[in-house]
Amino acid sequence: MASAGSTFPPDDDNGALRDSFWLKLKRVAAQIPFAEDLLAAYYCAFDRETPLPVKATLLGAIAYFVLPIDAIPDFIPVIGYTDDAAVLAAAIKIVSDHITPAHRQAAREKLGSY
């Protein structure tokens, strides 16, 4: 979770993408095995210290997760989130040096509250 002095935004910070992200994540967190990576990517994307090209890459992957229309519709059992996972994995591979232990710790803490 973002702490005092953190460069992460508060989880309840307004914004259409952020609002949609949190609504969807709360609904599906238990169903997707890549929730921790997704949250770490989210924290990295909104970290004030993250370079803009990295933010753009991660925000694209997060938007793909949030948007209801994608290659494999999310409502399809078992395979519905495979395309989302693939897009996220590719984005993380590209920017992995920027996802810090602090981003991963914040993700673990947040998932622990669900």
N, C-alpha and C positions, 0 to 999 in steps of 0.2 A: 504494500500500500504506500502511496506517496507520503513522505514524512515532511516535517517542517524543514525548510531550506532545500527541499528537493527541487530538481529541475523538471520533474514530471508535473503535468497539470492535475488538478483535482479530478477524481473519477466522475464527479457530477458536473464538470464544466460543460457549459452549453455548446451546442454545435450539432448540426444535423447528422453528420457522420458519427460523432461520438454518441449521440442519443441512440441512433439506430444500432450501433455496435453493442452498446450495453444491453439494450432490449433483447437483441438476438442472442448474445452470449449467455445471458441469464436463462433464456429459454432452452438452449442446446448444450450448455457447458458439460453436462454429464454424458452426453451422447457422442462427443467428438474427442478422439484421443490426442488431438493436437492443440487443445485449449491452452496449455501452458505456453507453447510456442506462439500462439496467436496473441495472447496477452503480453508476452515479452516484446513481440513486434509492435503492439499497440503502444506500450510504454516507451519504447525506443522512438517510434514515429512522432510522439508528442513531447519528447524530451527536448528542452530548449537547446541542449548541447549537441544534438544530432544535426549533421550537415544536411542541407536542403535536398541534394540528390538522393540521399539515403531515406529521408522522410518521404519523398515522392514515391520511391520504390515500395516502401512499406505501406503507405497510404493506398496505393493502387491495389495491393494484395488485400488490405483490410476492406476496401470498398467492394472488391469482388466477393468477399465473404458476406458482406452486409446486403448487397443487391439481390433482389429476389430472382432475377433472371441471370442464369449462367449456363454453361455447357451441359451440366447434369443437374437437373432441378433438385434442390435440397430435400424435398419431401419424399424422394425415392428411398425406401429403406436400404440400408447397408451401403450403397454406393453414392448416395446423395451428396455427401461432402467430400468425395474423393478429388473432384476438380478443385475445390476450395483448398484442400490440403496440398495439392500439387502446386498451385499458384503461390501459396504461402511458403512452401519449402523452397521454391525457386527464388523468391524474394529474399528469404533468410540466407540462402547460400550466397547470394550476391553481396549482401550487406552484413554478413555474420560478424565481422570485426567490430561493428558498431553496437551490437546487442550485448550489453554489459552484464556482469553478475548482478548489479543493482536492478536492472530491468527484469532479469529472471527471478530474483528474490521477490520483487513487487508482484510479479505474476503468481508465484507460489502462494504468497500471502493472500492475495485477492481470491484465488481459487479455494483456499482454505476457508473462506467466509461463505462459500456457497453450500 
